[in-house]
Amino acid sequence: MIRILQIWCYIFLTTYLTGTGAVNLLRRFACGVRRGNPAPLLSPGAASMAGLVFTTVYAQAWSLLGAVGAAANLGLMALCVLSGIACFPQIAEAFIGFRVGPDWRSSSPEKKSSAAGADVLRFLRMCGIAVLVLLYAYGTSRGYMHTDTILYHAQSIRWAEEAGAVPGLALLHNRLGYNSAAFPLTALFSFPYVFGQSYHCVGGYLALLVMLECMRVLRLFPALVLRDRETGTSPGISDFVRLAGIYYLLTIYDEMISPASDYFMVCIGFYIVIRFLGLLENGEEDPFPYALLSMAAVWNITMKLSAAPFILLAVFPVCLYVRRKTARPIIVFVLCAILIALPFLARNVILTGYLLYPYPAIDLFDLPWKIDAGYARSDQMEIAVWGRGYTDVYQYHAPLSYWVPGWFMSQSPLHRILLILDAAAVPGIAALAGKRAVGRSIEGSGLAVVCASTVGGLIFWFASAPLMRYGCVYVYLTAALFAALLWEHLAGRLSGRKARVFARVFALFMLAFFLWKGVSFGRELVGMWRQDGATYLTEQKDYPDVSCTPYEIDGITFYHADGKGTSYEAFPSSPFPARIRLRGTGLERGFVPENGGQN
């Protein structure tokens, strides 16, 4: 746990500096802002999230050249120094309220005379943040390792640490071709060459950032309880999504130790939608912050292709820029999106021979290590049927009436309820969001885009591979958006005392929600302590050790696990012996099929 806090400090420092620099640079190119003009301040969380986008692209690009290790971090630190120098005035103002100018005076001296009540609230907020940091560091230090982590996540990270992107790696094990940007990013901050153990705590850091954003819903509670006739705060649509995000983040608390791309994708999806709705609710008319979130949507696709529907959010800032008749920002952000996606696509080609794997229909390259098209198609069908609850690829073309009943009953009771509500909510969301968009207001149009991307994502997920582990983001978002739209529709018909009572109903719902989740979360913490005690207060629980059988390929020792998972230590390894040969004298040169056959 202590080691995780140390690594998190490094992650925050590097992502904050690179995120601030990247956003300022993008603002200068997209908006034509001259150097020296004051840039809007980014909150530490938003800057760190932007930095995660940058470091993900950086780690993937570095993996194309070689191992993502000490040299990659030295390069990252050099970029941080450059960013810190370039953005020093903005960073100084953000952290110490000091605007660096010709006379080096504080930009806001009135802050020193702030009310005592505000100081108390600020102190309580900082205490709450500290508690959350400790709780999430504790959860990231221990827990349950995801099955797929043992099967291929750990090996993918090890390959990124040892050799980067290796040609034909999917020939060793097809799941090593399931490229995710989460693996090079985890490798960048794993530090096995420093601590003697590969740490996997980026997922926990990401979950912490999203939880801090979701917990802002607590600002509503005192306002709703004390609401009077003149003033008060009503819940916005983003607050309903925040509650759904809190539920999800507490659900994966004992699993976020696992560097699974599913958790990355869902957390980022919640963050994007919450921030997008927050901008709409604040009346933000500048397209730039919406465009930044669209870039985050592209980033999320590199985590997992199931996040593709979130790219529909990019329609909104494009329309705003078109309305302003400015083409330059659109061009800049399109180039930025390409830059974010390019290392991911390049890694796909190197690992599998395809631009997107396992989708052999997009066949652009003739490479000696390319996966056989028939094998890739079978892999694609296996993913789909696995999501439906089967393992036989021959059931891929089975009608809905065959697999939906069994798939539905295999879900948890809460998920079954939410799926029913989602099916009923789709026309309601279309009607309520459409009504808001009729007036052509920015908020109404933006809300329509958010609803379209969410409902479109729900349909896309169900039609492709309906596995709840990552599809839950669409299931939860659809239910939350419908509840929020219905709430606003009913609240808009009330006034006076009825409106105050209606608002306090939401406060009571929040109280019941936090009591319910608080009790279950407390039990979970007690159970984790009883299981591991103080074992991982310093270090992090390591990848599980799996017994493997050695064998040789071209004089190099490989390992297989008789069809089971292999985890991290046995390297290089796969569930079954691979029928491949080396392209050169080392692992970095990659693999080709043995005698032209398919692995």
Buried (B, 14 or more C-beta within 10 A) or exposed (E): BEBBBBBBEBBBBBBBBBBBBBBBBBBBBBBEBEEEEEBEEBEBBBBBBBBBBBBBBBBBBBBBEBBBBEEBBEEBBEBBEEBBEBBEBBBBBBEEEBBBEEEEEEBEEEEEEEEEEEEEEEEEBEEEBEEBBEBBBBBBBBBEBBEBBBBBBBBBBBBBBBBBBBBBBBBBBBBBBBBBBBBBBBBBBBBBEEBEBBBBBBBBBBBBBBBBBBBBBBEBBEBBBEBEEEEBBBBBBBBBBBBBBBBBBBBBBBBBBBBBBBBBBBBBBBBBBBBBBBBBBEEBEEBBBBBBBBBBBBBBBBBBBBBBBBBBBBBBBBBBBEEEEBEEBBEBBEEBBEEBBBBBBBBBBBBBBBBBBBBBEEEEEEBEBBBBBEBBBBBBBBBBBBBBBBEEBEBBEBEEEEBBEEBBEEBEEEBEEBBEBBEEBBEBBBEBBEEBBEEEEBBBBBBBBBBBBBBBBBBBBBEBBBBBBBBBBBBBBBBBBBBBBBBBBEBEEEEEEEBBEBBBEBBEBBEEBBEEBEEEBEEBBEEBEEEBEEEBBEBBBBBEEBEBEEEEBEEEEBBBBEEBBBBBBBBBBBBEBBBBBBBEEEBBBBBBBBEEEEB
